[in-house]
Amino acid sequence: FQLSLLATAAIGAHAQTMLQLLLDHGARLDAPLGEAGESALVYAIRANHLGAAQFLLAQGAKADLPFGAGETALSELAKSAKDKDHNSEQELALAAQLLAHQLSPNTADTQPGRGMTPLMWAVLTNKPELIALFKAHGGDSSVKNAKGQDAIAKLDQLLQSVFLDMFG
């Protein structure tokens, strides 16, 4: 499978400049670009190009387009890596924008055997600021995933894993 030019621009160097150039020449902002129907917005989030993601939202990208197994841009943001490019302030600003587009921290994906919400992903990826923002926007830690676990159970699982890694 090959990515479109717009998806490639969203994950590449100088993302905003390249995205603007492609949009100026007629690229469709919300066309599905990946195997699972991901948009350029999702690719930008996945690559931790959060400035590019904010640019795409400002250009009118639809934040609420589901992809894959019912995943959303908010779930993608919550599970994104905390790598060298991670910027917590930019992540919180983007999360607030996505929440303003009526995305819910309680929407579970529909992948068989998973059923994870953005709140659960924020717990698993150890993003306390994002957890607080989701809770302030109605995030419900009692929502269960497909295995019957809630966000608190996911936190317990994470803490046990960290403990075993440290003292195993």
C-alpha angles and dihedrals in degrees: 000000000000125000121235120248091255092054091046090051091050092057100035137084116287089019098171094049092048093045091051091050093051093045090049087056096051106272110161108243099210102031110133105259106177139055091263095043097265118168127220087260091061092046091052091051092046090053092048090244091139094160088058089049091052089048091053091050090050088052090055104267111167107246094193100061108125120215138184111000097354095298121154138203087259093056090046090053092048093052097040117122123266092225131148090288094052114123114185095195093051090044091054092047091051092046089053090051091050091048088051087057087062097258111151128223086215099059108116122208116242098229108137111259095009119067095169122175125209088252091056091048091051089054093048093048092047099240105151095173091054091047090053092049092049091048090050088054096051100280107170115210091193095066107115128223124220090279092054094254124134129203091272091054088050089052091051089050091051093048092049090051092050091047092051091048091051100040103012 
